[in-house]
Amino acid sequence: MSADAVRRILRFWRSSLGLSLFCALFALPSTATALELDELAACLAPDGGMQVSFRQERLVQSVDEMLESSGRLIYEPPSRLVMEQQEPRRERAVIEGDRMSVYGADGSEVATFELASRPGMRSTFNGVRALLAGDAAGLRKAFDVALEGRAADWQMTLAPKDEDTRYHLRRITVDGGECRVAKIDVRMRDGGRRVIHLRTDGAAE
Amino acid sequence: MKESAKTLLRPFAILMVLAVLGAILVTQVPIRADLAILLPERQSEELKLLHRALREGPANRTVMIAIRPEEVSQEESVSFERLATLSRALKTALQETGEFEQVANGSFALRSNALQPFLKHRYHLNPRLDPASFTDEGLGKALDRLLIELRSLGAPVIEEIMAADPTLRTLDVARLWRQSGGPRKEQGVWVGRDGTRAVLLARSKREAFDAKDQTAVVKALDGAIAKVEAEQGSVQTSVSGPSIIALESRQAAESESRRLLLWSVPVVALILLAAFRRPTVLLASAVPLLGGFVAGTATVAVIFGEVLAPTLGFGAILVGVGVDYPLHLFGHRRPADSALATARRIWPSLLLGVATTAIGFLPLVFSSFPGVAQLGVFTIAGLAVAATTSRWLLPWVVQPITLPPAGALWDIIAPLHRGLGRGRVAALLLGAAAIGVVAIQGDGLWQDDLRALSPIPEKTRQTDQALRQDVAATNPRYLLAVEGSDAQAVLARGEALLGPLRRLQEAGVLDGFELAARYLPSANTQSAWLTALPTDGELRQRLSAALQGHPFKPNTFEPFMKDLTAAKDRGALQPDQIESPILRSRLETLMVDTDAGQRGFGFFEGLRDPGQLADAIAMADVPGVRLLDLKAETEALLAGYRDETLTWVGLGATLGLAVLILGLQRPGPVGRVGAAVAVSVLVTVAVLVLVGTALTLFHLLGLMVVAGLGLDYAIFLRSAVEDERRGGGNAGRDGRRSVCVCAATSVSVFAILAGAQIPMLGQLGETVAVGAVLSLISAFVFTAAPGASRNLEPSTSGS
């Protein structure tokens, strides 16, 4: 099979239709019993990479309004997260390991952040990565996980376990329905907040 | 057995005394090991300054490192991502060693601590500080930009600096310092020209040319590489830099000396034992050698105040010719003679040989190459002492031993000697042909690359060159020199060039340039900037106006107003007030404090039209600014060096001939000895040229040694023939033995030297090894008994 064909199939699966079809057929129990993290995670887990559109709102201490930006979020297993921002400016951030590198539209490296010295950011990205990877064990390791609601409409609350992280990051709330994440709401201790809306049916392909 | 123990005592005692003297000298006299030693003193002022700047600047502590995964073959391409991973891992590992004050792999990490120096000096550094940025309108625009930046992916850094720097000038300043002059970059790291390996620069905290310090640095490097290998799988690395080269060449020199000793001592011992069958001879032969070495070192120390390390090495080799003198003493000893009588008998020949050789080295003393001048003094003093020791001290040393007379075995050389005598015409023709070969070469005879004179092993040099190409973006040929009485003068002159250079950049004549004034404005410029800044009151007013319609919380920008007022009050920033190593090191490579005042250097990237550049600089007409063409300067330098070298040779040969005429007095012997030497030297040159060798200074030194050896052989063989004519029978036997033993030792020692990894040692070795063989043959040819040759070639021996 040519690489192209493989890519095409993967793309199909990644698209919302393929993904929900897959989930509906095999993964999610149709009963409305209490939702289990492992089941949810298994259903969230893409087989291959995935990309979704995002719209982010951020609240920082010294500014009175939400700072908006949007673009696409790409997850490349096992551990790479790429944010391709379109607004306000074309930029790309690659999060891998304990490092986030930001590249300008021309591909030049604009900035690099060592996440080790930014526990809040690190924890947020690790959470997002674990969510998108369907990594239940990873989530449990880093957070106290509380899950509410039903399969069609659930809410997950992630409270960091690590002392250092707790000092910066209050909690992460994740809303979703079926096998997709709709919103990630990150609240910082200092009043800062980051809300990421994800949309799988959007601009993809 | 008892007797032999007793005979060893005297030479042993003398050697001990000499060894102690030598040890005292070597520890007390300042010995300078310097790679640029062989550059002539007379070189142009600019080149000298450049070399000094390059030698003393922080560049010397910078180590270049290339890294690539092991498993990939040269042809296969490595993914840039893989290289970036390795590069980052190595950078972290190097930083963790604590040995390096700065490690750069090309990644532009906009970390707040890396921004700190730019934040601190943001109102004193380039780019131009525009007062319009601090008007109501300018501040309003700045706040708009700030809001956009806060929405960008780099926002975390912006959040950290926004209160103090809402106009984000820190980023503009940092960008200017960061964007310039880089090697090729992929995935945010330097990957070298062909993109097959990641390259890094690490500046150590240690002294660049301190052996112990650099050993520690190399150890840290190895440790960091091992750590990367443990994490990332096996890698290939190569490392270079001035300090690494200094260390490697020192190690190479050490291992070469070990190798030379390890092989030559047993070989020479074997030859001497075979010839004389007395171990005492071995020890006794070392006496004039060591005496010569001590005398040479002492004389150089007295005259020059210091000794260059290569002088010691080469001096030891050149004085090695002096081993012939004791050998003559032993070789010529006849059973009936006392050692003193032998010394007296051979003294005229010995004196003639020494005097001629020493005089031949005399012009070296006046060389403008400090290393060469020292070598001349060393050799003359060393040979003189070796000869006088052989004449007056050695007979006493070897008095207790009875040497075996030359065996009848040596008589078989006599007919060979006579036979070779028939080849005089052929030899002269060969000499003439050699002149032809040399003449055809013209200037191609000489090695044009100054680097071939380097004491650096060839492999080390190649590694260095490849790495340099990978990390350098600037043109290595053209260089701007800006002189000034102080740093401010240099900066002001540099500033005057910024306009013309920027226009050239816009016109596509060059891609970029490096100049201190590009980063640090002169004090006058800074003062003008600061004066144009608003006062605290004005700024508050304007900012509050600009904040209307912007969603920032009140009092957010208090730090900004405090900083701006502080910058105004502070006044201009002088270069020596900059503490940040990142800023300092950049300025230090572009501006150097010398005895003759401050020197600024300018480098060019992507220079396409040097002519236009030269015109623009001439048009700008800034005093104290010169565009240097290093290639042209170096070529002129080499031409001068060549001419000077040839002058030495001519002068040395003439002086040597004069001494020969004084010593031998009759034209016949002078002609024969002179011809023997001339033919052997010429044919040696021709052989070297024919095998494709480009001649260097060290070949030339080798040729002077060849001339010295040739003289020695010819003079002693001639006196052997004379002895035979007067004494008849086998009176020439001991003379021939002596010369043959001398030649055997010289050829074997220099042949071992010829295999050296260090180019200049190898060059010296190959020249003398070939030359010594040719000298022996030539000496036989030209000194053969006139009787024998008269029968066959009446025309050539008519004198």
Interface residues (C-beta under 8 A of the other chain):
Chain A: R58 V60 Q61 S62 V63 D64 E65 L67 E68 S69 M83 Q85 E87 P88 R89 E91 R92 A93 R99 S101 V102 Y103 S108 E109 V110 A111 T112 F113 E114 R118 M121
Chain B: R88 S107 F108 A109 L110 R111 L147 I148 L150 R151 S152 L153 G154 A155 P156 V157 E159 M162 A163 K185 G188 P551 F552 K553 T556
